[in-house]
């Protein structure tokens, strides 16, 4: 019974960590995109070459 409980805790911890990591990456990506838009609001990267 204890092994099942430990496995359940591991699964929950893993999914919480995965969710936090995913949200963190999404926020970082969104922040980078916003900053990039501030630098060049109407041109994609490399358009000014």
MARKE-764086 format. One record per residue (C-alpha): x, y, z; residue number from 1; residue in three letters. Coordinates in nm, 4 decimals, decimal comma. Layout:
residues N
((X Y Z) NUM 'ALA')
...
***
This chain:
residues 49
((0,0000 0,0000 0,0000) 1 'UNK')
((0,2817 0,2393 0,0822) 2 'UNK')
((0,4379 0,1837 -0,2599) 3 'UNK')
((0,1118 0,2887 -0,4291) 4 'UNK')
((0,0951 0,6007 -0,2123) 5 'UNK')
((0,4564 0,6908 -0,2955) 6 'UNK')
((0,3885 0,6382 -0,6670) 7 'UNK')
((0,0813 0,8625 -0,6468) 8 'UNK')
((0,2812 1,1358 -0,4753) 9 'UNK')
((0,5522 1,1039 -0,7407) 10 'UNK')
((0,3004 1,1316 -1,0245) 11 'UNK')
((0,1342 1,4361 -0,8680) 12 'UNK')
((0,4691 1,6028 -0,8033) 13 'UNK')
((0,5827 1,5323 -1,1579) 14 'UNK')
((0,2663 1,6777 -1,3093) 15 'UNK')
((0,2863 1,9867 -1,0866) 16 'UNK')
((0,6484 2,0399 -1,1908) 17 'UNK')
((0,5649 1,9841 -1,5568) 18 'UNK')
((0,2780 2,2338 -1,5370) 19 'UNK')
((0,4957 2,4927 -1,3627) 20 'UNK')
((0,7722 2,4440 -1,6188) 21 'UNK')
((0,5282 2,4727 -1,9085) 22 'UNK')
((0,3710 2,7886 -1,7655) 23 'UNK')
((0,7131 2,9389 -1,6976) 24 'UNK')
((0,8293 2,8720 -2,0524) 25 'UNK')
((0,5058 3,0122 -2,1930) 26 'UNK')
((0,5440 3,3292 -1,9847) 27 'UNK')
((0,9079 3,3699 -2,0870) 28 'UNK')
((0,8190 3,3204 -2,4529) 29 'UNK')
((0,5366 3,5719 -2,4267) 30 'UNK')
((0,7654 3,8254 -2,2562) 31 'UNK')
((1,0316 3,7831 -2,5259) 32 'UNK')
((0,7688 3,8265 -2,7978) 33 'UNK')
((0,6365 4,1429 -2,6343) 34 'UNK')
((0,9879 4,2879 -2,6108) 35 'UNK')
((1,0546 4,1987 -2,9716) 36 'UNK')
((0,7301 4,3730 -3,0717) 37 'UNK')
((0,8455 4,6868 -2,8905) 38 'UNK')
((1,1679 4,6901 -3,0910) 39 'UNK')
((1,0023 4,6264 -3,4276) 40 'UNK')
((0,6240 4,6520 -3,4046) 41 'UNK')
((0,5503 4,6190 -3,7752) 42 'UNK')
((0,8416 4,4127 -3,9089) 43 'UNK')
((0,9416 4,0517 -3,8474) 44 'UNK')
((1,3034 3,9779 -3,7588) 45 'UNK')
((1,5406 4,0275 -4,0478) 46 'UNK')
((1,3031 4,2417 -4,2523) 47 'UNK')
((1,5402 4,5395 -4,2427) 48 'UNK')
((1,8319 4,3606 -4,4113) 49 'UNK')
***
